[in-house]
Amino acid sequence: MKFHKRITSTSDSIALKLAILAKEKENARRKLVVTAKQLAATAKEKESIRRKLVVTAQELKRLHGTLEKKVLQRTKDLEQIRSKNEAILTSIGDGLVVVDKEGKISYINKSFEEMLGWKTQEIVGKSMVEVVPREDLNGIGVSFKERILTQVLEGQKFVADLTNPFYYVRKDKSRFPASSIVAPVVLNKKIVGAVEVFRDITKEKEIDKAKTEFVSLASHQLRTPLSTVNWYSEMLLTGDVGEVTPEQKKYLEEIYSGNQRMVDLVNTLLDVSRIEMGTFMVEPKPTDIVKLARSVIDEQKLQIDEKKIKFSRSFEDSIPLMRADPKLLRMVIQNLLSNAIKYTPEGGKIGVSISLDNEKNVSLKMSDTGYGIPKNQQDKIFTKLFRADNVIGKDTEGTGLGLYIAKSIVEQAGGKLWFESVENSGTTFYATLPLGEIKKKRGIKAPS
């Protein structure tokens, strides 16, 4: 009995364990089914991704081929543009040079090589201002700071040097007259370099010289008959050859006045021709610029009073005598004051001041409240025969030579002449002149 119970108990225990194992097996089977389904889904997803990757790879391959074709075509187009630009720059008759921010040459064209004697491989990477020296009319080298290329690299937007003649020195040390234009190269609002275009003006200089010589000859020939007209007009007006009627006197005064204007014009033309040919005589001597200015003002006091101009003067007392040619200095002051009187309307103001700028220079200032100079014409004001549009109708007797002569005289003396002007408000001219010795120069005296 006890044995039978033991067997039954053991059998039940085994059955229970088998049931538990069966249940665990079923759970495991179910998990395997789920896992199999998940693996199948994952495999399906991977296949989908693989197919997408294949499509993407094919698309990338197609795009790469298209992009490669576009790059090749763009490269070809850019090469054609570069070749075209190169051909254009090479065919330009003017010399062209491109420099970087430091003024080092990065490109020159064929005309540059021909005019200056340098080859590209010899000059690229070198400083333009060092390799190609620049000289003024007297053969004096232009300093680094005064070079227009330097001025543009330092911030000036555009500089044209067409009216102030200068010389470029070739590789073989010979030189030629030139005019130039310099513009900055701007990238992201920053100056990264500059471009200079210049031309050899030897032929123009020769033509100008021939013209100047003709003007000089013609002016000399005109002086004799004009002097004759002047003498006889004076004799008739003073009654040396008999009495004249009031009506005759009126006509004679017109003849005399017109002849004087012609004499002044001829003398001015002679001054210009002497300046341009370098035959203007310079005779420096101790000169009192204040005394000279007072004399010029006194000479033109009648015109000042006639126009009721309010005139003011300010002369520093301690200005020493300066070594200058008094006749030439007088011409400068006369031209500046005459212009101020001509182009200041009735009742306007004119002021003259002379002061010691430093121990080496004297400063002259001539200001007026006249018509001013149009902004778009200010760069031409010192050009020979130029007259601003806003004054041509107001003064029919002007020649457009006075300021040209004044500037030439001041610069030959080692000084500077410049101005500030606002149209309809007035103009102020400034001149600085050296106190020291001005070199004596042989030539032809200015007509008296």
MIDOZA-739661 format. One line per field, with one value per residue (C-alpha): x, y, z. Coordinates in steps of 0.001 Angstrom, whole numbers. Example, Ala and Ser with C-alpha at 12.3 -4.5 7.8 and 13.67 -1.06 7.14 Angstrom:
2
xx: (12300; 13670)
yy: (-4500; -1060)
zz: (7800; 7140)
//
This chain:
448
xx: (0; 2714; 4692; 1693; 1285; 4912; 4638; 1537; 3221; 6273; 4118; 2214; 5414; 6757; 3517; 3616; 7178; 6304; 3391; 5655; 8214; 5504; 4292; 7827; 8351; 5162; 6261; 9655; 7962; 5767; 8786; 10584; 7596; 7586; 11342; 11022; 8348; 10562; 13540; 11390; 10229; 13800; 14962; 12165; 13132; 16776; 15829; 13817; 16745; 19094; 16869; 16686; 20463; 20823; 18480; 20330; 23681; 22411; 21033; 24318; 26199; 23933; 24235; 27992; 28173; 25972; 27951; 31211; 29944; 28807; 32155; 34015; 31768; 32098; 35855; 35887; 33716; 35942; 39021; 37452; 36566; 40083; 41608; 39313; 40168; 43839; 43576; 41788; 44348; 47199; 45808; 45288; 47618; 48113; 50330; 48433; 49654; 47808; 49300; 48301; 47674; 51439; 51983; 53638; 53034; 50740; 50058; 51363; 50206; 52211; 52197; 53726; 56554; 57117; 57046; 59210; 61436; 60532; 59335; 56557; 58821; 61312; 58854; 55930; 56130; 58251; 57195; 55894; 57212; 60702; 60978; 59422; 60684; 58691; 60239; 58913; 59720; 63028; 64154; 63586; 62257; 58701; 58617; 56706; 54002; 53468; 52899; 49249; 49420; 50259; 47446; 44879; 46109; 45750; 42087; 41551; 38836; 40143; 43024; 43607; 46933; 46226; 47096; 50254; 53014; 55549; 58101; 58414; 61927; 62504; 64626; 67507; 67213; 65802; 62520; 59334; 56489; 53296; 49798; 47947; 44749; 44715; 41683; 41425; 40546; 37832; 36739; 34190; 34421; 38181; 40940; 42983; 45016; 44985; 45003; 47030; 46638; 49216; 50223; 53274; 52478; 55733; 53908; 51390; 54271; 55935; 52702; 52160; 55729; 55225; 51977; 53678; 56515; 53992; 52071; 55336; 56379; 52953; 52778; 56198; 55150; 51928; 53671; 55171; 51928; 50088; 52732; 52351; 48571; 49121; 51581; 49475; 46289; 48017; 49284; 45801; 44161; 46671; 46296; 49943; 48862; 45977; 42621; 39987; 36237; 34448; 32998; 36435; 37887; 35233; 36198; 39907; 39368; 37623; 40541; 43072; 41165; 40727; 44382; 45418; 43353; 45065; 48494; 47629; 46503; 49674; 51824; 49884; 50377; 54091; 54203; 52514; 54840; 57918; 56650; 55992; 59293; 61204; 62598; 60950; 63696; 63846; 65819; 65479; 66242; 65206; 61486; 58970; 55799; 53597; 54827; 54319; 50757; 49911; 51174; 49009; 45950; 46528; 46771; 43376; 41671; 39678; 38031; 37364; 35686; 33677; 32036; 31580; 33390; 34052; 37784; 39772; 43445; 45481; 49282; 51519; 54196; 57055; 57387; 61037; 62235; 61973; 64264; 61908; 61514; 59344; 57980; 56773; 55418; 53549; 51980; 50697; 49074; 47713; 46075; 44494; 43196; 42023; 40038; 38478; 37387; 36073; 34010; 32644; 29338; 28805; 28722; 30531; 33543; 37210; 39861; 43642; 45919; 49639; 51230; 54282; 53346; 56466; 60131; 60440; 57218; 54952; 51205; 48990; 45191; 42775; 39055; 35898; 32116; 31788; 30197; 32317; 33394; 31020; 32059; 32172; 34671; 36996; 39571; 40028; 40383; 44180; 44010; 45206; 42388; 39699; 36857; 34006; 30545; 29001; 31292; 31660; 28545; 29508; 33018; 33632; 37219; 38742; 41377; 41467; 45242; 45701; 45380; 47453; 50267; 49936; 50118; 53092; 55028; 54245; 55236; 58430; 59316; 58856; 55473; 51894; 48661; 45214; 41663; 38339; 35111; 31339; 29255; 27312; 29115; 32683; 36224; 39372; 42809; 45755; 49432; 52523; 55867; 59344; 61246; 64589; 66615; 64867; 67246; 68152; 67176; 68300; 65683; 63510; 62184; 58469; 57083; 56645)
yy: (0; 2373; 1336; 1985; 5498; 6207; 5175; 7304; 10333; 9925; 9561; 12736; 14616; 13461; 14374; 17845; 18381; 17133; 19563; 22415; 21407; 21204; 24661; 26076; 24371; 25936; 29358; 28875; 27796; 30897; 33116; 31432; 32092; 35777; 35987; 34325; 36827; 39703; 38309; 37987; 41606; 42739; 40815; 42385; 45850; 45188; 44123; 47310; 49375; 47435; 48153; 51842; 51932; 50368; 53009; 55767; 54452; 54405; 57941; 59115; 57503; 59269; 62593; 62172; 61616; 64664; 66782; 65648; 66683; 70051; 70601; 69729; 72074; 74865; 74383; 74579; 77724; 79349; 78473; 80069; 83192; 83295; 82892; 85592; 87983; 87177; 87922; 91217; 92311; 91256; 93204; 96439; 99101; 100640; 99153; 97315; 96074; 94427; 94569; 93063; 94929; 95282; 96728; 93566; 92771; 89833; 90442; 92539; 92608; 92529; 96329; 96688; 94352; 96238; 99719; 99002; 96149; 93700; 90098; 88618; 86055; 88792; 91120; 89173; 89184; 92336; 95810; 97998; 101230; 99738; 97965; 100801; 104155; 107292; 110738; 114272; 116617; 117555; 113931; 113821; 110498; 110453; 109077; 105947; 107964; 110313; 107500; 107328; 103538; 103924; 106441; 104052; 101113; 103344; 104022; 106526; 105099; 106217; 108344; 109688; 111289; 112577; 116258; 116097; 114759; 112335; 109825; 106063; 104610; 101515; 98491; 99985; 103251; 105256; 107031; 108078; 110509; 108810; 109375; 106841; 105814; 103682; 101976; 99711; 96013; 95529; 92163; 91906; 95683; 95479; 96733; 93696; 95324; 97843; 98048; 100678; 101470; 103810; 104999; 106438; 110055; 110794; 111672; 113828; 115649; 116276; 117649; 119776; 121069; 122048; 123781; 125607; 126740; 128010; 129923; 131405; 132481; 133889; 135749; 137300; 138421; 139915; 142017; 144475; 145538; 145582; 147858; 150146; 150325; 151011; 153863; 155612; 155225; 156867; 159705; 160351; 160184; 162583; 165080; 164823; 164871; 167297; 167617; 164889; 165207; 163548; 160933; 160203; 159957; 157396; 155208; 155624; 154552; 151389; 150717; 151288; 149103; 146273; 146475; 146258; 143090; 141656; 142594; 140861; 137749; 137654; 138054; 135247; 132970; 133757; 132869; 129537; 128696; 129517; 127366; 124423; 124749; 125159; 128550; 130605; 132591; 132278; 134943; 134301; 137109; 138057; 138792; 140219; 138294; 140465; 143667; 142056; 141021; 144532; 145941; 143533; 144359; 148096; 147561; 145842; 148045; 149876; 146627; 145602; 148936; 148942; 145637; 146780; 143688; 143404; 142786; 141500; 140723; 139001; 139069; 137552; 140003; 137580; 136228; 136446; 137295; 134328; 133408; 133688; 135373; 138415; 138726; 135131; 135316; 138485; 136622; 133906; 136385; 138483; 135480; 134229; 137668; 138499; 135250; 135945; 139428; 138220; 135387; 137014; 138841; 142427; 142803; 139520; 138849; 138167; 137382; 137074; 135711; 134964; 133082; 131069; 127423; 126138; 127062; 126034; 127185; 130188; 129630; 131781; 131588; 133329; 132859; 134263; 133911; 133683; 131293; 128317; 125446; 122616; 119388; 117420; 119910; 120462; 117952; 120053; 123483; 123653; 122376; 124755; 126771; 125228; 127384; 126088; 126080; 128232; 131232; 131276; 133396; 135723; 136570; 136600; 137861; 134977; 132826; 129769; 130153; 132029; 129065; 126866; 129439; 129934; 126202; 125744; 128563; 127326; 123736; 124777; 126670; 123469; 124437; 123227; 124872; 123403; 124507; 123756; 124852; 124563; 125762; 128956; 129275; 130181; 128932; 128961; 128543; 127435; 127703; 126644; 128075; 127205; 129900; 128526; 128922; 128461; 127441; 130111; 129208; 130767; 131509; 134258; 136928; 137305; 140202; 143352)
zz: (0; 940; -2104; -4350; -2951; -3549; -7178; -7666; -6091; -8293; -11383; -10595; -10054; -13406; -15121; -13603; -14746; -18208; -18326; -17288; -19911; -22542; -21644; -21738; -25075; -26415; -25163; -26772; -30003; -29977; -29344; -32221; -34451; -33436; -33932; -37333; -38314; -37094; -38998; -42090; -41695; -41111; -44165; -46196; -44894; -45673; -49167; -49577; -48322; -50611; -53585; -52624; -52264; -55688; -57128; -55237; -56433; -60001; -59587; -58066; -60918; -63404; -61564; -61314; -65038; -65684; -63212; -64737; -68161; -66771; -65037; -68222; -70232; -67644; -67562; -71336; -71269; -68623; -70636; -73705; -71688; -70221; -73675; -75048; -72202; -72631; -76353; -75646; -73047; -75314; -78272; -76299; -77646; -74208; -71524; -68794; -65427; -62533; -59038; -55696; -52424; -51835; -55316; -56642; -60296; -61035; -64735; -67637; -71242; -74464; -74884; -71402; -72456; -75721; -74167; -71130; -72335; -69569; -70020; -67882; -66220; -65286; -63612; -62100; -58306; -58180; -57031; -59871; -58342; -57993; -61337; -63368; -62013; -62708; -63247; -63589; -66470; -64853; -64540; -60773; -59501; -58168; -54617; -53605; -51799; -54754; -57257; -58301; -57980; -54290; -53793; -55265; -53162; -50096; -50784; -53584; -55827; -59218; -60356; -63854; -64652; -68145; -67851; -65709; -67972; -66511; -67753; -67300; -67285; -69421; -68557; -70602; -68564; -71496; -70809; -72565; -71745; -70590; -69293; -67177; -65422; -62268; -60713; -57654; -57758; -55116; -53673; -50836; -50377; -49817; -52100; -53111; -55858; -58695; -62481; -64332; -68018; -69544; -72982; -74670; -75609; -77454; -80685; -78843; -77133; -80491; -81938; -78841; -79068; -82714; -81770; -78897; -81152; -83697; -81004; -79760; -83253; -84088; -80776; -81332; -84797; -83433; -80793; -83294; -85048; -81725; -80256; -83258; -82797; -79104; -79701; -82339; -80289; -77320; -79531; -80918; -77487; -75918; -78782; -79891; -83539; -83181; -81497; -81902; -81529; -78573; -80938; -82418; -78924; -77986; -80949; -80204; -76586; -77844; -80194; -77419; -74931; -77447; -78418; -74752; -74360; -77419; -76039; -72757; -74644; -76749; -73634; -71951; -74969; -74898; -71200; -71914; -74794; -72668; -69814; -72143; -73992; -70738; -71781; -69040; -67325; -63546; -61654; -57902; -55484; -51929; -52238; -49789; -50670; -48437; -50074; -53475; -52594; -51359; -54663; -56708; -54582; -55085; -58856; -58923; -56319; -59011; -60213; -56601; -55840; -59089; -58125; -54493; -53293; -49561; -49485; -46498; -46036; -43355; -43567; -40921; -39751; -39192; -42739; -43825; -47320; -49663; -52544; -55508; -58866; -58015; -61570; -61617; -58073; -59033; -61975; -59644; -57241; -60136; -61783; -58557; -57544; -61071; -61195; -57801; -58932; -62314; -60927; -57771; -58314; -57216; -53431; -52839; -50625; -51346; -48760; -49069; -46374; -46235; -43367; -42442; -42937; -41213; -41219; -44860; -46563; -47022; -47358; -49606; -49449; -51843; -51113; -52689; -52514; -56274; -58724; -57716; -59957; -60953; -59255; -62504; -63982; -61031; -62287; -65451; -63851; -64276; -67854; -70535; -72199; -69977; -68678; -66537; -68096; -65369; -66040; -69830; -70252; -67397; -68647; -72391; -72127; -70157; -71875; -69633; -69280; -65990; -63626; -65929; -65802; -62033; -61325; -63671; -61979; -58452; -59249; -61033; -57856; -55838; -54385; -54686; -55826; -55186; -54407; -52753; -54396; -54132; -57058; -56270; -52922; -53834; -54259; -52150; -53716; -51602; -52495; -50601; -51697; -50417; -48538; -49648; -52804; -56140; -58905; -61393; -64933; -68176; -70764; -72170; -69866; -69389; -71434; -69408)
//
